[in-house]
């Protein structure tokens, strides 16, 4: 009896401990990765030019770096890489390898970072492509998007590798990398190259014409690394037919689409749900004018349910289209219009089709495909507001006829009354 009571007491104690502390083997969610950013600074000879507020470009960049480092959020891991900073000779082969990481990516020692930047002096060539490739390796890979902020005043003088091709290469690898570019010189050729780099990776291009603009923009981009892209889009491969397309849950997906291609994806929709989808396609290379993007939702039997489209003529860098669809209203209309003996297939799985009408300019690379971002959400369908039901077919025709006769009769009576009154007066 004593042993039984002791066993019971021990068992009750264990149950109470479990209730208070929870299961011992419960899985804990992993801590989110900290934002990871690398600043890539051009220290080539052209940065000696004194054309920004009467100061040299390098001094303006150094001041901006110092202010950004002082204002850096504690959780952000920052690295700094330079290009053209050490080689003073004229051997282009040697100078085009001149890129170094002067601050490793990680928690920042502010004093050490500012001291490293303060000693930089404009020196050599401009190997932008190589620096971008090296910066991507510095940042590594992970579940969250990494960000590179490139500050330069000139185009790459060392291609190959061409920096725009490097950006496309990094984006095609699915490395979850965004490159933002800042231009310090009002040069159209430089602007086009920096815009191409940014567009290829979903980043932004900004022309900074003053020290204040440069500082403010770098701060925005570093802060954006913490505020956005907490999880990178899932890389997915669309197919050329619906039946073999990947099945997608709600989320954000990244893909690549060739010129004038159709790519298929599938989304399961339950009764009473509404599909909301959007697609964005970036123009990361030179294309002919007059282009468009089309997003369609089709049933499993190929019947089109709804579509969204966007078009451009050379002024837009990104085209986006969206659509909404729920089964409730569409199935009712389909049942009435279908006159053949074949049964109507209920669309439990909706096919999303992304199409484009881009055409490359002569000499434009066709591979890899254009970057595509697809956003999918499935929510409870919102019922359409009720309206007056006037009937259908012959009933509606009879109602309209009666309404017309009454309207004509009233109009005639009012006209006769008005004429009689006018004659008397």
C-alpha positions as CSV (number, residue, x, y, z in Angstrom):
1,X,0.0,0.0,0.0
2,X,2.9,2.4,0.9
3,X,4.6,1.6,-2.4
4,X,1.4,2.2,-4.3
5,X,0.9,5.6,-2.6
6,X,4.4,6.6,-3.3
7,X,4.1,5.6,-6.9
8,X,0.9,7.6,-7.2
9,X,2.5,10.7,-5.6
10,X,5.4,10.5,-8.0
11,X,3.1,10.1,-11.0
12,X,1.0,13.1,-9.9
13,X,4.2,15.1,-9.4
14,X,5.4,14.3,-13.0
15,X,2.0,15.3,-14.4
16,X,2.0,18.6,-12.5
17,X,5.5,19.4,-13.7
18,X,4.6,18.6,-17.3
19,X,1.5,20.8,-17.1
20,X,3.5,23.7,-15.7
21,X,6.6,23.5,-18.0
22,X,5.1,22.0,-21.1
23,X,6.3,19.0,-23.0
24,X,10.0,18.4,-22.7
25,X,10.5,17.5,-26.3
26,X,8.5,20.4,-27.8
27,X,10.1,21.9,-30.9
28,X,11.0,25.5,-30.7
29,X,10.9,27.8,-33.7
30,X,14.4,28.7,-34.9
31,X,15.4,32.3,-34.2
32,X,15.1,34.5,-37.4
33,X,18.2,35.3,-39.2
34,X,19.6,38.8,-38.8
35,X,19.6,41.1,-41.8
36,X,22.8,40.8,-43.8
37,X,24.1,43.8,-45.9
38,X,27.3,44.5,-47.7
39,X,28.3,48.0,-48.9
40,X,30.5,47.9,-52.0
41,X,32.4,51.1,-52.6
42,X,34.2,52.2,-55.8
43,X,37.6,53.6,-54.9
44,X,38.9,53.9,-58.5
45,X,40.8,56.9,-59.7
46,X,37.7,58.8,-61.0
47,X,36.5,59.1,-57.4
48,X,39.0,61.9,-57.0
49,X,36.7,64.2,-59.0
50,X,35.5,67.2,-56.9
51,X,32.0,67.7,-58.3
52,X,29.6,67.0,-55.4
53,X,29.0,70.1,-53.3
54,X,32.5,71.2,-54.1
55,X,34.0,68.1,-52.5
56,X,35.6,64.9,-53.9
57,X,33.3,62.0,-54.5
58,X,35.4,59.8,-52.2
59,X,35.1,62.2,-49.3
60,X,31.3,62.4,-49.7
61,X,31.1,58.6,-49.8
62,X,33.3,58.3,-46.6
63,X,31.1,60.8,-44.7
64,X,28.0,58.9,-45.8
65,X,29.5,55.6,-44.6
66,X,30.4,57.1,-41.2
67,X,26.9,58.4,-40.7
68,X,25.4,55.1,-41.8
69,X,27.6,53.0,-39.5
70,X,26.6,55.3,-36.5
71,X,22.9,54.8,-37.3
72,X,23.1,51.1,-38.0
73,X,20.4,49.0,-36.3
74,X,21.9,46.7,-33.7
75,X,20.6,43.5,-35.3
76,X,22.0,44.2,-38.8
77,X,25.1,42.4,-39.9
78,X,27.2,44.7,-42.1
79,X,30.2,44.1,-44.3
80,X,32.2,46.5,-46.5
81,X,34.0,45.6,-49.7
82,X,36.0,48.0,-51.9
83,X,37.2,47.9,-55.5
84,X,40.1,49.7,-57.2
85,X,41.5,50.6,-53.8
86,X,45.1,49.2,-53.7
87,X,46.7,48.8,-57.1
88,X,48.4,52.0,-58.4
89,X,50.0,50.5,-61.5
90,X,48.9,50.4,-65.1
91,X,48.7,46.7,-65.7
92,X,45.0,46.2,-66.4
93,X,45.2,42.5,-65.8
94,X,46.4,43.1,-62.2
95,X,44.2,46.1,-61.6
96,X,41.0,44.3,-62.6
97,X,41.6,41.8,-59.7
98,X,41.7,44.7,-57.2
99,X,38.8,44.1,-54.8
100,X,39.0,43.4,-51.1
101,X,36.6,43.0,-48.2
102,X,37.8,45.5,-45.5
103,X,35.1,44.7,-43.0
104,X,33.7,41.1,-42.8
105,X,29.9,40.6,-42.7
106,X,28.8,40.4,-39.1
107,X,28.1,42.5,-36.0
108,X,29.8,45.8,-36.6
109,X,32.7,47.3,-34.6
110,X,31.8,50.9,-35.5
111,X,35.2,52.4,-34.7
112,X,37.0,49.8,-36.7
113,X,34.7,50.1,-39.7
114,X,35.0,53.9,-39.8
115,X,38.8,53.7,-39.5
116,X,39.0,51.3,-42.4
117,X,36.9,53.5,-44.6
118,X,38.8,56.7,-43.6
119,X,42.1,55.4,-45.0
120,X,40.8,54.7,-48.5
121,X,42.3,56.8,-51.4
122,X,41.2,56.7,-55.0
123,X,43.6,54.5,-56.9
124,X,42.9,52.1,-59.7
125,X,40.5,50.3,-62.1
126,X,36.8,49.6,-61.7
127,X,36.1,45.8,-61.6
128,X,32.4,46.1,-60.7
129,X,31.4,42.6,-62.0
130,X,34.1,40.8,-60.0
131,X,33.3,42.9,-56.8
132,X,29.6,41.9,-57.1
133,X,30.4,38.2,-57.5
134,X,32.8,38.4,-54.5
135,X,30.2,40.3,-52.4
136,X,27.7,37.6,-53.0
137,X,30.1,35.1,-51.7
138,X,30.8,37.3,-48.6
139,X,27.1,37.3,-47.8
140,X,26.5,33.6,-48.2
141,X,23.1,32.0,-48.5
142,X,20.2,31.5,-46.2
143,X,16.4,31.7,-45.8
144,X,16.3,35.5,-45.9
145,X,17.3,37.8,-48.6
146,X,20.8,39.3,-48.6
147,X,21.4,42.9,-49.8
148,X,24.3,44.5,-51.6
149,X,24.5,48.3,-51.9
150,X,26.8,49.3,-54.7
151,X,28.2,52.9,-54.7
152,X,30.1,53.9,-57.9
153,X,30.7,56.8,-60.2
154,X,31.6,54.9,-63.3
155,X,31.0,51.9,-65.5
156,X,33.0,48.7,-65.2
157,X,36.3,49.0,-66.9
158,X,37.3,45.4,-66.5
159,X,34.6,43.3,-68.3
160,X,34.5,40.4,-68.5
161,X,32.8,39.6,-66.3
162,X,30.1,42.1,-67.3
163,X,28.4,43.4,-64.1
164,X,24.9,43.1,-65.6
165,X,25.6,39.5,-66.6
166,X,26.9,38.8,-63.1
167,X,23.7,40.2,-61.7
168,X,21.6,38.0,-63.9
169,X,23.8,35.0,-63.0
170,X,23.3,35.6,-59.3
171,X,19.6,36.0,-59.7
172,X,19.3,32.8,-61.8
173,X,21.1,30.8,-59.1
174,X,18.3,31.6,-56.7
175,X,20.7,33.1,-54.1
176,X,18.0,35.4,-52.7
177,X,20.2,38.4,-53.4
178,X,19.1,42.0,-54.0
179,X,21.5,44.6,-55.4
180,X,20.7,48.3,-55.0
181,X,22.9,50.7,-57.0
182,X,23.8,54.3,-56.3
183,X,25.3,56.4,-59.1
184,X,27.6,59.4,-58.2
185,X,28.1,60.7,-61.7
186,X,25.4,62.1,-64.1
187,X,26.4,59.8,-67.0
188,X,23.8,58.1,-69.2
189,X,25.9,55.0,-69.9
190,X,26.7,54.5,-66.2
191,X,23.0,55.0,-65.4
192,X,22.0,52.2,-67.9
193,X,24.5,49.8,-66.4
194,X,23.5,50.4,-62.8
195,X,19.8,50.2,-63.7
196,X,20.4,46.9,-65.4
197,X,22.3,45.5,-62.4
198,X,19.5,46.6,-60.0
199,X,16.6,45.3,-62.2
200,X,18.2,41.9,-62.7
201,X,18.0,41.2,-58.9
202,X,14.8,43.2,-58.0
203,X,16.8,46.1,-56.6
204,X,16.7,49.8,-57.1
205,X,18.8,52.5,-58.8
206,X,19.3,56.0,-57.5
207,X,21.3,58.9,-58.7
208,X,22.9,60.7,-55.7
209,X,23.9,64.3,-56.6
210,X,24.7,65.5,-53.0
211,X,26.2,64.3,-49.8
212,X,22.7,64.4,-48.1
213,X,21.1,62.4,-50.9
214,X,23.8,59.7,-50.7
215,X,23.6,59.4,-46.9
216,X,19.8,59.3,-46.7
217,X,19.6,56.7,-49.5
218,X,22.2,54.4,-48.0
219,X,20.4,54.6,-44.6
220,X,17.1,53.7,-46.3
221,X,18.5,50.7,-48.0
222,X,20.2,49.4,-44.9
223,X,17.0,49.8,-42.9
224,X,15.0,48.2,-45.6
225,X,17.1,45.0,-45.2
226,X,15.6,44.7,-41.7
227,X,12.0,45.7,-42.7
228,X,11.5,43.8,-45.9
229,X,12.2,40.4,-47.4
230,X,12.1,38.6,-44.0
231,X,11.9,35.5,-46.0
232,X,13.0,35.1,-49.6
233,X,10.6,34.1,-52.4
234,X,10.5,30.3,-53.0
235,X,12.2,29.4,-56.3
236,X,9.9,27.4,-58.5
237,X,9.9,26.2,-62.1
238,X,6.7,26.7,-64.1
239,X,6.0,24.2,-66.9
240,X,4.6,24.4,-70.5
241,X,1.4,22.6,-69.6
242,X,-1.1,22.7,-66.7
243,X,-1.2,19.0,-65.9
244,X,2.5,18.9,-65.1
245,X,2.7,22.3,-63.4
246,X,3.9,22.6,-59.8
247,X,1.2,22.8,-57.2
248,X,1.6,26.0,-55.2
249,X,0.3,27.0,-51.8
250,X,-0.3,30.7,-50.8
251,X,3.1,32.5,-50.8
252,X,5.6,34.4,-52.9
253,X,7.5,32.6,-55.7
254,X,10.4,33.5,-58.0
255,X,10.9,32.0,-61.5
256,X,12.4,32.9,-64.9
257,X,10.5,33.1,-68.1
258,X,11.9,33.2,-71.6
259,X,10.8,35.7,-74.3
260,X,7.3,35.1,-75.5
261,X,6.8,32.1,-73.3
262,X,3.8,30.7,-71.4
263,X,4.5,29.2,-67.9
264,X,1.9,27.2,-66.0
265,X,1.3,26.8,-62.2
266,X,-1.5,25.1,-60.3
267,X,-3.4,26.3,-57.2
268,X,-5.9,24.2,-55.3
269,X,-9.1,26.1,-54.5
270,X,-11.8,24.8,-52.1
271,X,-15.5,25.7,-52.3
272,X,-16.1,29.1,-50.7
273,X,-12.6,30.3,-51.3
274,X,-11.3,33.1,-53.5
275,X,-8.0,33.1,-55.4
276,X,-6.0,36.3,-55.4
277,X,-2.8,36.3,-57.6
278,X,-0.4,38.8,-59.0
279,X,2.7,38.6,-61.2
280,X,5.6,41.1,-61.7
281,X,8.2,40.8,-64.4
282,X,11.3,42.9,-64.5
283,X,12.9,44.3,-67.6
284,X,16.5,43.3,-66.8
285,X,17.8,43.8,-70.4
286,X,17.2,45.7,-73.6
287,X,13.9,44.7,-75.2
288,X,11.8,46.0,-78.1
289,X,9.2,48.6,-77.4
290,X,5.5,47.7,-77.0
291,X,5.4,44.7,-74.7
292,X,3.1,43.2,-72.2
293,X,2.5,40.6,-69.4
294,X,-0.7,38.5,-69.2
295,X,-1.8,36.5,-66.1
296,X,-4.7,34.1,-66.7
297,X,-6.6,31.7,-64.5
298,X,-8.1,28.7,-66.3
299,X,-10.0,25.6,-65.2
300,X,-8.6,22.1,-65.5
301,X,-10.4,21.7,-68.9
302,X,-8.7,24.8,-70.3
303,X,-11.7,27.1,-69.9
304,X,-10.5,30.6,-69.1
305,X,-11.9,32.0,-65.8
306,X,-10.4,35.5,-65.5
307,X,-7.4,37.4,-66.7
308,X,-5.3,40.4,-65.8
309,X,-2.8,42.2,-68.1
310,X,-0.3,45.1,-68.1
311,X,1.5,46.7,-71.1
312,X,4.4,49.1,-71.7
313,X,6.1,51.0,-74.4
314,X,9.6,51.4,-73.1
315,X,9.2,53.6,-70.1
316,X,8.4,51.0,-67.4
317,X,11.1,48.8,-65.7
318,X,8.6,46.4,-64.2
319,X,5.2,45.1,-65.4
320,X,2.6,43.8,-63.0
321,X,-0.8,42.1,-63.5
322,X,-3.3,40.7,-61.0
323,X,-6.6,38.8,-60.8
324,X,-9.2,37.6,-58.4
325,X,-11.5,34.6,-58.9
326,X,-13.9,32.5,-56.8
327,X,-16.0,29.5,-57.9
328,X,-19.5,30.7,-56.8
329,X,-20.5,33.1,-59.7
330,X,-18.4,31.5,-62.4
331,X,-19.8,28.0,-62.1
332,X,-23.4,29.3,-62.3
333,X,-22.7,31.2,-65.6
334,X,-20.8,28.2,-67.0
335,X,-23.7,25.8,-66.3
336,X,-26.1,28.1,-68.3
337,X,-23.9,28.7,-71.3
338,X,-22.6,25.2,-71.7
339,X,-24.9,23.6,-74.4
340,X,-22.9,20.5,-75.3
341,X,-23.5,17.1,-73.9
342,X,-20.1,17.0,-72.3
343,X,-20.3,17.6,-68.5
344,X,-18.8,20.8,-67.1
345,X,-15.6,20.1,-65.2
346,X,-15.7,21.7,-61.8
347,X,-12.4,23.6,-61.3
348,X,-11.1,22.3,-57.9
349,X,-7.6,23.1,-59.1
350,X,-7.0,26.4,-61.0
351,X,-4.2,26.8,-63.5
352,X,-2.3,30.1,-63.5
353,X,-0.7,31.0,-66.8
354,X,2.0,33.7,-67.0
355,X,2.6,34.9,-70.5
356,X,4.7,37.7,-72.0
357,X,5.1,39.5,-75.3
358,X,8.7,40.6,-74.8
359,X,11.1,40.5,-77.8
360,X,14.9,41.0,-77.4
361,X,16.8,43.7,-79.3
362,X,19.6,42.6,-81.5
363,X,22.5,41.3,-79.4
364,X,20.5,40.9,-76.3
365,X,21.1,37.6,-74.4
366,X,18.1,35.3,-74.3
367,X,19.2,33.4,-71.3
368,X,18.6,33.3,-68.4
369,X,14.9,34.1,-68.7
370,X,13.3,37.3,-67.4
371,X,12.8,37.5,-63.6
372,X,9.3,36.7,-62.5
373,X,7.8,37.1,-59.0
374,X,4.4,35.4,-58.5
375,X,2.3,36.1,-55.4
376,X,-0.6,33.8,-54.5
377,X,-3.2,34.1,-51.7
378,X,-6.3,32.1,-51.0
379,X,-9.0,33.7,-48.8
380,X,-12.6,33.2,-47.9
381,X,-14.8,34.3,-50.9
382,X,-16.6,37.6,-50.3
383,X,-20.3,37.2,-51.3
384,X,-21.4,39.7,-54.0
385,X,-24.0,42.2,-52.8
386,X,-27.6,41.3,-53.4
387,X,-29.4,43.3,-56.1
388,X,-33.0,43.4,-57.3
389,X,-33.9,40.2,-59.2
390,X,-35.8,41.2,-62.3
391,X,-35.9,37.6,-63.6
392,X,-34.5,36.2,-66.8
393,X,-35.6,35.3,-70.3
394,X,-39.3,35.9,-71.1
395,X,-40.0,37.2,-67.6
396,X,-37.4,39.9,-68.0
397,X,-38.7,40.8,-71.5
398,X,-42.3,41.1,-70.2
399,X,-41.2,43.3,-67.3
400,X,-39.3,45.6,-69.6
401,X,-42.2,45.8,-72.1
402,X,-44.7,46.8,-69.3
403,X,-42.2,49.3,-67.9
404,X,-41.8,50.9,-71.4
405,X,-45.6,51.1,-71.9
406,X,-46.1,52.8,-68.5
407,X,-43.3,55.2,-69.1
408,X,-44.7,56.1,-72.6
409,X,-48.2,56.6,-71.2
410,X,-47.0,58.9,-68.4
411,X,-44.9,60.9,-70.8
412,X,-47.9,61.4,-73.1
413,X,-50.2,62.5,-70.3
414,X,-47.6,65.0,-69.0
415,X,-47.0,66.4,-72.5
416,X,-50.8,66.9,-73.1
417,X,-51.1,68.6,-69.7
418,X,-48.2,70.9,-70.5
419,X,-49.5,71.8,-74.0
420,X,-53.0,72.6,-72.6
421,X,-51.6,74.8,-69.9
422,X,-49.3,76.6,-72.3
423,X,-52.3,77.4,-74.6
424,X,-54.4,78.8,-71.8
425,X,-51.6,81.1,-70.7
